[in-house]
């Protein structure tokens, strides 16, 4: 077990033992320290948020936005470490979804649903909330390094009731497994604002070119399952989200599969951008996004 894995293990064991106000204060202090130090992650977040808010926002206001963004990211980790200790009622009370009736109807009808998510708010709480409602959930997860950290994150999410498929190295391709799960009425949430494969679809995003994964569009086109785009953010008392959709899916008359995937992925990008623009402080994008 290396130091990174030990750090995550300590987080899961220690943070959940602290009173929430004490843990929140400690994580806020860490976020503020990262803001003052202006390391690589904070610097990249600043550059990404500048794209979102545009050149007109004064530097002082951008600086405050970055500070709030780092605090939001710290809140995500604090809540993730505490999530395994929460009961079902606490999970249901800790997350609110505008559009929950859409997912409920899709699951009840047995058609399932694909939900494209941003790296924003608390996607782990969102997944736990879906499971707490009694709805099946399957998703994919990047194969983190070291392997021990990946295994612990997988076990953490599986204990919450989620089915986690690796992006690589699984028994079957994840797209095939998710196709089967949708046919059985599952909810399939997929992080969709950053490509992890270098084979993503080029889209326009806040006026620049970036790549996004084709998976959500491919699944919707392959299965006919409804496709939604989620906006995710924090309120003081809960993690929140809203759904836009189902998105109109281009038919065969609009072009071949590649053309339709590109068109639908651009629609997803537009929906993600609209949500991020409403809550930029809760977009946890500390990695490079744009191709330029």
ChimeraX attribute file (.defattr): number of C-alpha atoms within 10 A of each C-alpha:
attribute: neighborCount
match mode: 1-to-1
recipient: residues
	/A:1	9
	/A:2	9
	/A:3	8
	/A:4	13
	/A:5	18
	/A:6	13
	/A:7	12
	/A:8	15
	/A:9	14
	/A:10	13
	/A:11	17
	/A:12	21
	/A:13	15
	/A:14	13
	/A:15	21
	/A:16	20
	/A:17	13
	/A:18	12
	/A:19	9
	/A:20	14
	/A:21	9
	/A:22	11
	/A:23	19
	/A:24	18
	/A:25	12
	/A:26	15
	/A:27	22
	/A:28	21
	/A:29	14
	/A:30	15
	/A:31	22
	/A:32	18
	/A:33	14
	/A:34	18
	/A:35	22
	/A:36	11
	/A:37	11
	/A:38	14
	/A:39	11
	/A:40	12
	/A:41	16
	/A:42	22
	/A:43	17
	/A:44	18
	/A:45	25
	/A:46	23
	/A:47	18
	/A:48	22
	/A:49	24
	/A:50	19
	/A:51	15
	/A:52	18
	/A:53	16
	/A:54	12
	/A:55	10
	/A:56	8
	/A:57	11
	/A:58	9
	/A:59	11
	/A:60	9
	/A:61	10
	/A:62	19
	/A:63	16
	/A:64	13
	/A:65	20
	/A:66	26
	/A:67	23
	/A:68	19
	/A:69	27
	/A:70	30
	/A:71	24
	/A:72	24
	/A:73	24
	/A:74	21
	/A:75	22
	/A:76	23
	/A:77	18
	/A:78	21
	/A:79	21
	/A:80	21
	/A:81	21
	/A:82	20
	/A:83	20
	/A:84	17
	/A:85	14
	/A:86	14
	/A:87	10
	/A:88	15
	/A:89	10
	/A:90	13
	/A:91	23
	/A:92	19
	/A:93	12
	/A:94	16
	/A:95	21
	/A:96	20
	/A:97	18
	/A:98	13
	/A:99	15
	/A:100	13
	/A:101	10
	/A:102	16
	/A:103	23
	/A:104	17
	/A:105	13
	/A:106	17
	/A:107	20
	/A:108	13
	/A:109	11
	/A:110	14
	/A:111	21
	/A:112	29
	/A:113	30
	/A:114	29
	/A:115	25
	/A:116	26
	/A:117	24
	/A:118	28
	/A:119	21
	/A:120	28
	/A:121	27
	/A:122	26
	/A:123	22
	/A:124	18
	/A:125	23
	/A:126	22
	/A:127	24
	/A:128	23
	/A:129	24
	/A:130	23
	/A:131	19
	/A:132	18
	/A:133	12
	/A:134	11
	/A:135	19
	/A:136	21
	/A:137	23
	/A:138	22
	/A:139	23
	/A:140	19
	/A:141	16
	/A:142	14
	/A:143	17
	/A:144	14
	/A:145	11
	/A:146	12
	/A:147	12
	/A:148	15
	/A:149	20
	/A:150	17
	/A:151	14
	/A:152	14
	/A:153	17
	/A:154	21
	/A:155	15
	/A:156	18
	/A:157	18
	/A:158	14
	/A:159	12
	/A:160	19
	/A:161	20
	/A:162	21
	/A:163	17
	/A:164	18
	/A:165	22
	/A:166	18
	/A:167	17
	/A:168	14
	/A:169	10
	/A:170	10
	/A:171	9
	/A:172	11
	/A:173	13
	/A:174	21
	/A:175	18
	/A:176	10
	/A:177	15
	/A:178	23
	/A:179	20
	/A:180	13
	/A:181	21
	/A:182	26
	/A:183	15
	/A:184	15
	/A:185	20
	/A:186	25
	/A:187	27
	/A:188	25
	/A:189	23
	/A:190	20
	/A:191	21
	/A:192	25
	/A:193	22
	/A:194	19
	/A:195	18
	/A:196	13
	/A:197	12
	/A:198	10
	/A:199	11
	/A:200	17
	/A:201	19
	/A:202	18
	/A:203	21
	/A:204	17
	/A:205	20
	/A:206	18
	/A:207	11
	/A:208	12
	/A:209	15
	/A:210	21
	/A:211	25
	/A:212	28
	/A:213	22
	/A:214	21
	/A:215	22
	/A:216	27
	/A:217	23
	/A:218	20
	/A:219	22
	/A:220	22
	/A:221	20
	/A:222	12
	/A:223	17
	/A:224	17
	/A:225	23
	/A:226	22
	/A:227	27
	/A:228	26
	/A:229	27
	/A:230	29
	/A:231	28
	/A:232	27
	/A:233	25
	/A:234	20
	/A:235	10
	/A:236	5
	/A:237	9
	/A:238	17
	/A:239	22
	/A:240	21
	/A:241	23
	/A:242	16
	/A:243	22
	/A:244	18
	/A:245	14
	/A:246	15
	/A:247	15
	/A:248	11
	/A:249	18
	/A:250	15
	/A:251	11
	/A:252	11
	/A:253	7
	/A:254	10
	/A:255	12
	/A:256	10
	/A:257	15
	/A:258	11
	/A:259	13
	/A:260	20
	/A:261	24
	/A:262	19
	/A:263	19
	/A:264	22
	/A:265	27
	/A:266	21
	/A:267	19
	/A:268	28
	/A:269	24
	/A:270	17
	/A:271	22
	/A:272	23
	/A:273	20
	/A:274	16
	/A:275	22
	/A:276	23
	/A:277	16
	/A:278	14
	/A:279	17
	/A:280	22
	/A:281	24
	/A:282	27
	/A:283	24
	/A:284	22
	/A:285	23
	/A:286	20
	/A:287	15
	/A:288	14
	/A:289	20
	/A:290	17
	/A:291	9
	/A:292	7
